[in-house]
Amino acid sequence: MTTTAEVLSDADLTGRTVVITGASTGLGLQTARAMQSAGAEIVAAVRDLDKTSSVIDCEIVHLELGDLRSARAAAEAIATRHDRIDVLINNAGVMAPPLTRTVQGYEMQLGTNHLGHFVFTTGLADRFGDGTRIVNLSSRGHQLGGIRWEDPNYDDESAYDKWQAYGQSKTANVLFTVESEQRWGPRGVHSFAVHPGVVVTDLARHMTRDDFSAGGTLANLEVTDVEHGAATTVWAATSPELDGRGGLYLEDCDVADAMVDGVAGGYAPWAVDPEQATRLWEWSARQATLNLDD
């Protein structure tokens, strides 16, 4: 498997501004360090400013993805400081918690992994230009299911399943990528969804022994480290092979194919459906309007 250092071995990112959410630990921190070592100017959008400043020397902006007002404020703060963003990496996320809700009352995984990033990303859109890349961290977890349009927010709390909800949020990351490409690709702003591999980071803080036991959702998964796990993110952000392309789902530093029964990996059909992608964008925009218009 490829490492971030190998991906960037010939790269010179001097003068490029890279915004990364969740850059204080795990994959986000590894991504930030790797791209900074290649010359990039890193802007870390994070919950814990002190923690981040203790592990990396870069510009830091407060971002609480579980609060849409914080997501908007973070985007505005970055936009006032930078005329252009060359790379946006939507890395932060939460995985399989008990049923909890964001500040505005959304199911935590959909609200954090997708809706917070939607508000943050669209708030930065005026700073994207020809050649900008957007990288959304998804997961093979999207194969667990599509958007539950009848009740995406689990208002019927008895229906909550943490892995189903995780799968919905990761599908949303891919659909957001597909629709972003449709809207922004014509002006040279290209979007990618990434499966980083199974990496043991703080993302797994809600996991239980049953999740890893025989028959559990995480049983028999091959685990990698952050240097390898972040490689596909960095490849998505920098590889010349992706110039002029977008709306793609990536795995193992390559463009993935459609999923096939009995074969690991690939993208599910519901995650790349253009009608679903447009529907999700419009739903997300309505939620932003409901909560952010004063």
C-alpha positions as CSV (number, residue, x, y, z in Angstrom):
1,M,0.0,0.0,0.0
2,T,1.1,3.6,-0.7
3,T,2.0,6.1,1.9
4,T,1.5,9.9,1.9
5,A,5.2,10.4,1.6
6,E,5.3,8.3,-1.6
7,V,2.3,10.1,-3.1
8,L,4.0,13.5,-2.5
9,S,7.6,12.4,-3.3
10,D,7.8,14.7,-6.4
11,A,5.2,17.3,-5.4
12,D,5.8,21.0,-4.8
13,L,2.7,22.5,-3.1
14,T,4.4,25.9,-2.4
15,G,1.9,28.7,-2.6
16,R,-1.1,26.5,-2.4
17,T,-3.7,27.0,0.3
18,V,-5.2,23.8,1.7
19,V,-8.1,23.8,4.1
20,I,-8.6,20.6,6.2
21,T,-11.4,19.9,8.7
22,G,-10.6,17.7,11.6
23,A,-6.8,18.2,11.3
24,S,-6.0,17.8,15.0
25,T,-5.6,14.1,15.0
26,G,-5.7,10.9,13.0
27,L,-6.0,11.0,9.2
28,G,-6.6,14.8,9.2
29,L,-3.4,15.5,11.1
30,Q,-1.4,13.1,8.9
31,T,-2.8,14.8,5.8
32,A,-2.0,18.2,7.0
33,R,1.5,17.3,8.0
34,A,2.2,15.6,4.7
35,M,0.9,18.4,2.6
36,Q,2.6,21.0,4.7
37,S,5.9,19.2,4.3
38,A,5.4,19.5,0.5
39,G,5.1,23.3,0.9
40,A,1.3,23.9,1.2
41,E,-0.1,26.5,3.5
42,I,-2.5,24.6,5.8
43,V,-5.7,26.0,7.3
44,A,-7.0,23.7,10.0
45,A,-10.7,24.0,10.7
46,V,-11.1,22.2,14.0
47,R,-13.1,21.9,17.3
48,D,-10.1,22.1,19.7
49,L,-7.8,25.0,18.9
50,D,-5.3,24.3,21.7
51,K,-5.0,20.6,20.8
52,T,-4.4,21.5,17.2
53,S,-1.8,24.2,18.0
54,S,0.1,21.6,20.1
55,V,0.6,19.2,17.2
56,I,1.0,21.4,14.1
57,D,2.1,24.9,13.3
58,C,-0.5,26.3,10.9
59,E,-3.5,28.7,10.7
60,I,-6.3,27.4,12.9
61,V,-10.0,28.3,12.7
62,H,-12.7,27.1,15.1
63,L,-15.3,24.8,13.5
64,E,-18.0,22.8,15.2
65,L,-19.6,20.8,12.4
66,G,-22.5,19.8,14.6
67,D,-23.6,23.5,14.7
68,L,-24.5,25.0,11.3
69,R,-23.9,28.5,12.5
70,S,-20.4,27.5,13.5
71,A,-19.9,26.0,10.0
72,R,-21.0,29.2,8.4
73,A,-18.9,31.4,10.7
74,A,-15.8,29.3,10.0
75,A,-16.3,29.6,6.3
76,E,-16.7,33.3,6.6
77,A,-13.5,33.6,8.7
78,I,-11.5,31.7,6.1
79,A,-12.9,33.6,3.2
80,T,-11.9,36.9,4.7
81,R,-8.3,35.8,5.0
82,H,-7.8,34.0,1.7
83,D,-8.7,35.1,-1.8
84,R,-8.3,31.5,-3.1
85,I,-8.6,28.0,-1.8
86,D,-6.7,25.4,-3.8
87,V,-7.8,22.3,-1.9
88,L,-10.6,21.7,0.6
89,I,-10.4,18.4,2.4
90,N,-13.6,17.6,4.3
91,N,-12.0,15.0,6.7
92,A,-13.7,15.4,10.1
93,G,-16.5,13.1,11.1
94,V,-18.2,10.9,13.6
95,M,-18.9,7.2,13.4
96,A,-21.7,5.0,15.0
97,P,-22.5,6.9,18.2
98,P,-25.7,6.2,20.2
99,L,-28.5,8.4,18.9
100,T,-27.5,12.0,19.5
101,R,-28.4,15.2,17.8
102,T,-26.6,18.3,16.6
103,V,-27.2,21.8,17.9
104,Q,-30.0,22.3,15.3
105,G,-31.5,18.8,16.1
106,Y,-30.3,16.7,13.2
107,E,-29.1,13.1,13.7
108,M,-25.5,13.5,14.6
109,Q,-23.9,11.5,11.8
110,L,-25.9,13.1,9.0
111,G,-25.7,16.5,10.6
112,T,-21.9,16.4,11.2
113,N,-20.6,14.2,8.4
114,H,-22.7,15.8,5.7
115,L,-24.8,18.8,6.6
116,G,-22.1,20.7,8.5
117,H,-19.7,20.1,5.7
118,F,-22.3,21.2,3.1
119,V,-22.7,24.5,4.9
120,F,-19.0,24.9,5.3
121,T,-18.1,24.0,1.7
122,T,-20.8,26.1,0.0
123,G,-19.8,29.0,2.3
124,L,-16.3,28.8,0.7
125,A,-17.5,28.5,-2.9
126,D,-16.6,32.0,-3.9
127,R,-13.0,31.2,-3.0
128,F,-12.8,28.2,-5.4
129,G,-11.2,28.7,-8.8
130,D,-10.1,26.8,-11.8
131,G,-8.0,23.9,-10.5
132,T,-9.5,23.8,-7.0
133,R,-10.1,20.3,-5.7
134,I,-12.6,19.2,-3.0
135,V,-12.0,16.0,-1.3
136,N,-14.8,14.4,0.8
137,L,-13.9,11.6,3.1
138,S,-16.5,8.9,2.6
139,S,-16.1,5.2,3.4
140,R,-17.0,1.7,2.3
141,G,-19.6,2.2,5.0
142,H,-21.7,3.9,2.3
143,Q,-22.5,0.4,1.1
144,L,-24.6,-0.1,4.2
145,G,-27.4,1.9,2.6
146,G,-28.7,5.0,0.9
147,I,-30.6,8.1,2.1
148,R,-33.6,7.3,4.3
149,W,-35.8,9.9,2.6
150,E,-38.9,8.8,4.6
151,D,-37.0,9.8,7.8
152,P,-33.4,10.8,7.3
153,N,-33.2,12.5,10.7
154,Y,-34.6,9.5,12.7
155,D,-37.4,11.5,14.1
156,D,-38.8,8.0,14.8
157,E,-36.1,7.3,17.4
158,S,-37.1,3.6,17.7
159,A,-35.8,3.1,14.2
160,Y,-32.3,4.3,14.9
161,D,-29.5,1.9,13.9
162,K,-26.0,3.4,14.4
163,W,-24.5,1.6,11.4
164,Q,-27.5,2.3,9.1
165,A,-27.2,6.0,10.1
166,Y,-23.4,5.9,9.4
167,G,-24.0,4.4,6.0
168,Q,-26.5,7.1,5.2
169,S,-24.0,9.8,6.1
170,K,-21.3,8.3,4.1
171,T,-23.6,7.9,1.1
172,A,-24.4,11.5,1.5
173,N,-20.7,12.3,1.2
174,V,-20.5,10.6,-2.2
175,L,-23.8,12.2,-3.4
176,F,-22.5,15.6,-2.4
177,T,-19.4,14.9,-4.4
178,V,-21.4,13.9,-7.5
179,E,-23.6,17.1,-7.3
180,S,-20.7,19.4,-6.5
181,E,-19.1,18.1,-9.7
182,Q,-22.2,18.8,-11.7
183,R,-22.5,22.4,-10.4
184,W,-18.8,23.4,-10.1
185,G,-17.0,21.1,-12.5
186,P,-17.7,23.3,-15.5
187,R,-15.6,26.1,-13.9
188,G,-12.7,23.8,-13.1
189,V,-13.6,23.0,-9.5
190,H,-13.5,19.2,-9.2
191,S,-14.7,17.0,-6.4
192,F,-13.7,13.5,-5.2
193,A,-15.0,11.1,-2.6
194,V,-12.4,9.0,-0.8
195,H,-12.4,5.7,1.1
196,P,-9.3,5.9,3.2
197,G,-9.2,2.4,4.4
198,V,-9.9,1.1,7.9
199,V,-7.8,3.1,10.3
200,V,-8.0,3.0,14.1
201,T,-8.3,6.7,15.1
202,D,-10.4,8.8,17.5
203,L,-13.3,8.2,15.0
204,A,-13.7,4.7,16.6
205,R,-14.3,6.0,20.1
206,H,-17.9,4.9,20.0
207,M,-17.1,1.3,19.0
208,T,-18.0,-1.6,21.3
209,R,-16.5,-5.1,21.6
210,D,-19.5,-6.4,19.8
211,D,-18.7,-4.3,16.7
212,F,-15.4,-6.1,16.3
213,S,-16.6,-9.6,17.3
214,A,-17.6,-12.4,14.9
215,G,-20.6,-11.2,13.1
216,G,-20.1,-7.6,14.0
217,T,-20.0,-4.8,11.5
218,L,-16.2,-4.3,11.9
219,A,-15.3,-8.0,12.1
220,N,-12.5,-9.3,9.8
221,L,-11.6,-5.9,8.4
222,E,-8.0,-5.2,7.5
223,V,-6.7,-2.3,9.5
224,T,-4.0,0.1,8.3
225,D,-2.1,3.1,9.8
226,V,-2.5,6.8,9.1
227,E,0.4,7.1,6.7
228,H,-1.3,4.6,4.4
229,G,-4.8,5.6,5.3
230,A,-4.3,9.2,4.3
231,A,-2.5,8.4,1.1
232,T,-5.7,8.3,-1.0
233,T,-6.8,11.6,0.4
234,V,-3.5,13.2,-0.6
235,W,-3.5,11.5,-4.0
236,A,-7.0,12.9,-4.6
237,A,-5.8,16.4,-3.6
238,T,-2.7,16.4,-5.8
239,S,-2.4,13.7,-8.4
240,P,-1.9,15.0,-12.0
241,E,-3.8,11.8,-13.1
242,L,-7.0,13.5,-11.9
243,D,-6.5,16.8,-13.7
244,G,-9.8,17.9,-15.3
245,R,-11.7,15.0,-13.8
246,G,-14.1,14.8,-10.9
247,G,-17.3,13.3,-9.4
248,L,-15.3,10.1,-8.7
249,Y,-15.1,7.7,-5.8
250,L,-11.5,6.7,-5.0
251,E,-9.9,3.8,-3.2
252,D,-6.2,2.8,-2.8
253,C,-4.9,5.7,-4.8
254,D,-7.0,4.8,-7.8
255,V,-10.5,5.4,-9.2
256,A,-12.8,2.7,-7.9
257,D,-15.3,0.7,-10.0
258,A,-18.9,-0.1,-9.2
259,M,-19.3,-2.6,-6.3
260,V,-19.7,-6.3,-7.2
261,D,-21.2,-8.9,-4.9
262,G,-18.5,-10.9,-3.2
263,V,-15.7,-8.4,-4.0
264,A,-14.5,-5.8,-1.4
265,G,-14.8,-2.2,-2.3
266,G,-16.3,-0.2,-5.1
267,Y,-19.2,2.3,-5.0
268,A,-22.9,1.5,-4.5
269,P,-25.3,2.5,-7.2
270,W,-27.4,4.6,-4.8
271,A,-24.3,6.7,-3.9
272,V,-23.7,8.0,-7.5
273,D,-27.3,8.4,-8.7
274,P,-27.5,11.9,-10.1
275,E,-31.2,12.4,-9.2
276,Q,-30.5,11.4,-5.6
277,A,-27.5,13.8,-5.6
278,T,-29.6,16.7,-6.7
279,R,-32.3,15.8,-4.3
280,L,-29.8,15.7,-1.4
281,W,-28.3,19.1,-2.4
282,E,-31.7,20.7,-2.5
283,W,-32.7,19.2,0.9
284,S,-29.4,20.3,2.4
285,A,-29.9,23.9,1.0
286,R,-33.4,24.0,2.6
287,Q,-32.0,22.9,6.0
288,A,-29.4,25.6,5.8
289,T,-32.0,28.2,4.9
290,L,-34.2,27.2,7.7
291,N,-31.5,27.4,10.3
292,L,-29.2,30.2,9.0
293,D,-31.5,32.9,7.6
294,D,-32.0,35.5,10.3
